[in-house]
Amino acid sequence: GLDGLETLHSDHAPNDVQRFEAIAARNKMLSSGGSDFHGLRKDVCLNGQRVPIDVYHRLRDACTT
């Protein structure tokens, strides 16, 4: 099984984010996200995808329980 799903990603349109967040919630999975920045090889800016701090808190708490 999986513990989480990357719901927030620089390639995801708003309707994708909603769909992935619904899948994560339905399956009691953690939500995560990031900009997918891997240096200058891709046309993605560092810090281009904002991830709410509560996403970090839930991930941190899941690792410490």
C-alpha positions, 0 to 999 in steps of 0.5 A: 500500500501507499501512505501518500500521494503527490497532489500538488505538482507544477504540472497539475492543473487545478482540476487535477489537484482536486481529483488527486486530493479526493483520491488521497482523502478517500483512501486515507492517504497523506497529501504531498507536493513540490515544484519538481525542480531538478536544476536547469534541465527543466522549465520549472522554477525552484519554489514555483509550486507552493505547498501549505505548511499543514501538508508539511506538519501532517507528513512530519507527524506521520513520520514521528508516530 
